[in-house]
């Protein structure tokens, strides 16, 4: 199934189901007979599952656009060209100017909860299918977008919903990361019992490597939750020779290209420092800078976005091989008995990597860092290279907090809850100070 056809099928279903959505996360559908029919067939479940990718990655209201933009504007990765874009202007201004009216935060909150709701329906009903290999594919595929959605909320808010429904309760963000990991473990167990069938793989859009993506996300969120042994084990399980991407086409273009690269009315890169302070800014010969940003030739906006938004059909990676290697480096450095030697070995794999040896062409091609380094020194270098390697991935704000970077390097530390949530759910926590 190509992306366009899967979207058409999904949108036909969503016209019935999505109209019942609300900020209270009460997504029940009065057309229950239609819903039952959709969720009892492989075709119907596949339409909903592939629709998760659409909601996550396509259009200005998508999770991908909002995650990358909220993060980039808040961590100095990006420069706002037109302050008339009010949500973006609030985010780049930071502090108390960011409040519950921000439509980008509300959009990320709503799409994340909607994806979790629909993913849960796919996961719960897939087990009823006779073809267990097809079912495990559905479970794994839907779990990817469920985990990403829980993870995104846990990165930007101090507390996150426990499930979906009316007046849901909240837990702290670490529990959110752990819920994402639990879902991933359940999906991996289902796939281990019944390997994903070729019939499933041919029925969903190309690009997403289900098993490797689940392991990569487990490594990411285990790292964020402070479970370094688990993060290291998951990172070691990722096959770094395989790509996993959110593919696009001319009818459903890359959202960052469509909104920003193809015109100059929203934002562009801040500069060739990629928003980092002088002490840890990229080396002048770091080839990743030219990969991610380019000169515009215009006075008003000197730098333009490159990287994974150079064209309408550019695929956006769900994770990069460099992220997995840097997770290993950080785990070695942060474990109870730090292994700084192996940490430096992993770090230098990223530092010395050439563009031609990387699946996506992301390579610094720099001389290896000489040791020995102290734990503090190597963690500074890991943060530096995560910030460069993973530019515009949506992950820097989480890193900025984890590495205890100065508050001056970010516009806010956590975000306020959308008013639509607060007005409809009495369990909504108090907003963080900033």
N, C-alpha and C positions, 0 to 999 in steps of 0.2 A: 504494500500500500504506500503510495507516495504521500508527501506531506499535504499537498493540496486536497487530495481525496479524503484523507483522514480528517482534515479540518472541516470539510463539507459535512461528513457524517456526524462529526462531533457537534457542529453548530446546530444541526437539525435537532439533536437531542437536547442541547443546551437551551434552545428557545423554550422548551418545556420546563427544564429543571432549574436553570439559572434564575428565572424570574422569581423563584421562591427565596432567593438569597437575601440575607439582611446582615447588618453589622452585628446582630446578636448571634451570628453564626448558626441560625436555625434554618437549615437548608432543605427541609422536608418539602416534598412535591405533592400538591393536591391531586395531580394526575397519576395516582399510584399505580394504576393498571399499566400505563405506558412505562413507568419506571421499572416495574417488575419484569416486563417483557425485555427491556434493554439489558437488565442485569442478569438475565437467565441464559443469554446466548453468548457464544464466543465473539460473534461479530459486534454485538452491542457493547460488550465489555471492552473490546479493542477500540471502538470508537471513542469511548469515554477515556480510556487510558492514553491514547494518542492525543486526545484533546488536552490532557494535562500539560503536555509539552507546548501546545499552542498558548495556553493561558500563561505558562511560565516564561516563554521566550519571545513571543511575537507582539508587536505593537507598543505604543508609548505607555499604555497602562499595564504592561507586563511586569512580572516580578523581576526579570532580568534587567530591563531598563531602569526600574526604580532602585534595585539593589546597587547596580554599578554607579548610578548617578548620585544617590544619597551618599554612598560611601565616598565617591570621588570628590564631590563638592565639600564634604565635611572633613577631608584629610588633606586638602590642598593639591590633590592630583589634578583638579580641573579648574579652569578659569571661565567664569560666566560672562558671556558676550552681551546679553541683553537682560538687564534687570527687570524688564517687563514680564519675564517668566517668573511669576511670583513664587511658586513653590521652590524653584531652584534658588531664587534670590534669598529666601528665608534660610535655606540650608547653607549657602556659602557665607551668609552673615553670621549664622550660628546663635548661640546663647538663647535668650528669651524670645528672640524673633521667631524661633521655631516652636510652633505650638500645635494644638490639636486640629487646627484648620488645614494643615499642610496636606495637600491632595496626593503628593507622592508617597508620603508615609501612610496615608489612608489606603492608597492603592496597593502598596506592598502588603499591608495588614490584611486587606480583604482578599486579594488573590491568594495569599499564603493559606489563609483559613479555608478558602473555597477548594484549593487543591488538596489539602489534607482531607476534607470531607469527601470529595469524589474519589480520592485514592483509597480511602478506607472502604468505600462501597465496592470498588474493583477488587481489592484484596479479599474482602469477606466473601464475595460471590464467586471469585475465580475458583475456589476450592470445590465448587459444585460441578465444574466441568468434567466430562469424562476423560478428555485428553489432559493428563496431568503435566505433561511437558509444556503444553500451551498455557496451562494454568500457572505454572511456575514462572514462565516468561512474563505473564501479566502481573503477577505479584512483584517480581523484581523490578519491572519497568515502572509500575505505579509507585513502588517504594522509593525509587530514586527521587521523584518529584515531591513525594511526601517528606522525605528526609531533608531535601533542599529547603522546603518551605518552613519546616520547624526550625532548621538551622538558621535561616535568614532572620526569622523573628527573634531567635535566641541571640543573634549577633547584635541586633539593634535595640532591643528592649530588655529591661532588667528582669521582667517576669513575662511568661508566655502562657497562652491558654492550655488547659489540660483537655485535649480533645475538642470536639465541636458540639454545638447545641445552644439552647437558650440559657443565659446566665451561667456560662461555664466558669469554673474556678481557674485559678492561675497557680503556677509553680515558678520557682526561680529558674533563671536561664540555664544553669548547669543541668538541672533536671530535664530541661527541654532538649539539650544536646544528647543526654542519655536516652530520652525517648526516641530520638531519631536513630540512635545506635541500636536500640532494642528492635525497632522496625527493620533495620538493615539485617541484623542477625537472623530474624525470622525469615526474611526473604532469602538469605543465603542458605539457610537450612532447607527451605522448600526446593531451591534449585539443586542442592546437593542430593536430595532424595529423588527428584525427578528433573534431570537436566533439561534446559530450555530446548524446545523442539524447533526444527527448521521452519515448520509451518508458522510458528509465532514470529520468528525473526523476519520472515518475508512479509508479514502482515503489518509491520509498524515502520515508520520512517527510518531510513538508514542513518547511521551516525552514532547512536548511543550503544556503547559496549556495556551491557547490563552488569555482568559480574565484576569487571574491573572498576566500574563506576561505583558500585556498592562498596567495594573494598576501599577505594579512594576516599569516599565520603565518611566511611567508618574511621579511617585514619585521621581525617580532618577534624571530625567532631570529637573523637577521643582525645586528640591533642588539646582542643579547646576546653574539654572537661577536665583536663589535667591527668588523664590516665595514659601515661607515657609508654608503658609496656604494651598496652593494647594498641595504641596508635602505631608503635613501631612494628608490631606483628602484622597489622592491617596494611601498612605501607609496604612491607616486604612481600605481601601477597598480590600487590598490583603488578601486572605485566606492563613494564614501561615501554614496550615495543608497540603497544596498542593505543589508538586514538579513541576518544569519546567526545562527540561534539553535538551541538544543537544546530542542525542543518537548516538552511533557508533556501528560498528560490525567488525568482523574479516577482511572483505574485505575493509572496510572503517574505519580504526582505529583512535583512539583518537590521534590528531595531536601532542600534547605535549609529549605523551608517545612515539609516533613513531619517532619523531625527536630527543628528548632529553633523556627521561627516559630509553629507550631501548638501548641506546648507550651513550658513554661519549665523544662526539666530539664537542658538541655545548655549552650548559650551564647547570648549576645546581644551587641550592640555595647557597646564599653567606655563610650563617651560621645559627645557631639557633636563632640569633637575628631577623631573617627575614628582615635584612637590616635596622633595626631601631637603632637610637643612644641610648647610654646607659641609658639616663634618662627616656626613654619610651619603652625600650626593653621589650619583654615578661617576665613575672614572670617565675621563674625556674619551677614552678609547673603547668604552663599553659598547659593544655592538647591539645590545638590547635597546639602547636609546633610539637609534635610527629605526629599529623594528617597530617601536611603539609610537613614535612621534616624528613629524616631519616639518620642514619649514614651509610656510604658506606663501611667502612673498608679498603679504599684505601687512600694512602698518597696524591695523586694528586688531589683528589676531596673528601673531607671528608663528604660532605652532598649530599644527593640525593633527587630528587623530589618525593613526595608522593601525598597526597591529591586527586585531581581529575585527575591524570595522572599515576595511578599505573599499568594500564593494557591497552591493545589495545582496549578493549570494555568499558572502563570507560566512563561514561556519564559526560559531563561538564555542570554545572548549568548555566542558563542564569542569575539568581539572587539567592541569599541565603536568607532564612528567617532572618538571623542575619543582613543583609544589611537593610532590611525593618525596623526592630526594631531600628537600629542605626539611620536611617533617622528620625524616630519619635523623638528620643532623641535629635538629632541636631536641628530639627525644633522647639521643645520646647525651646531650649537654645538660638536660634537665632531670634525668633520672636520679634516683636516690644516691647512687654512687656515680657521679658524672664520668662519662667516658669521653674525654675531650679529644683523644686521638682519633677515634672513629668518627666523632662529630666533625672534626676538621676534614677528614677524608671525604665524607659525604658533602660537606659544604664546597670543597674544591671541585667536586664533580660538576657543580653548577657554575662555579667561577670560571673554570677552564673550558666548559662546553662550547663548541663552535656552533654557529647557526646550521651548518650542513649536517651536523650529527644529532640535531633535535627534530622530533616529529613535526613540530610546528614552526621551525626556523627561529626559535628563541634561544640565542646563545650569546654569552658575554664575551667569550674568547679572550679572557684575561689571564695573566700569569697566576699560578697558584699562590694562595696565601701561606706565608711561612709561619710555622709554629716554633715553640709552643705558645698557645694563647691561654689566658685565664678564662674561667667560665663567663665572666662578665664581658670580656673582649669578644669571645666567640659568639655569644648571644647578640651582641651589637651587630656583628657581621651577618648573622643569620637574618636579623630584622632588616638590615640594609638590603640584602639580596632577595629576600621575600618581597620587599617593596618594589624592587626593580623587575624581578622575574615575573611577578604576578600583578603588574600594573593594570589598572582598570578591570580587576577580577572581582571587586566588591569586598575584598578581605582585609584591607589595610586598617580599617577602624578597629576591628577585633584584634589585629596584631598590635596596634598602637597601645591598647589597654594592656594586653598580655605582657608586652615587653616594657611596661611602665615608662612609656615615653612621656615627655612633658606635655601637659594639657594644652599648651600653646600650639602644639602641632596638629590639633584637631579643633573643629568648631563646636562640637559637643561630644560628650562621652557616651550618653545614652539619649534616647528620644522619648518625647511625650506620646501618650496614647491618643489615637484619633478620637475626636469628639463623638463621632458616630458610635464608637465602642463604649465610651464613657456614658453617653446618654441612654444607652440601652442595656448595659450590663452593670448592675450595682457592685459586682465583684472586681471591677477594673481597679488595679492598684493606683496609688498616687504617682504622679509624674516625677521622674528623677529631677534633681536640681539642674543638671546640664551635662 
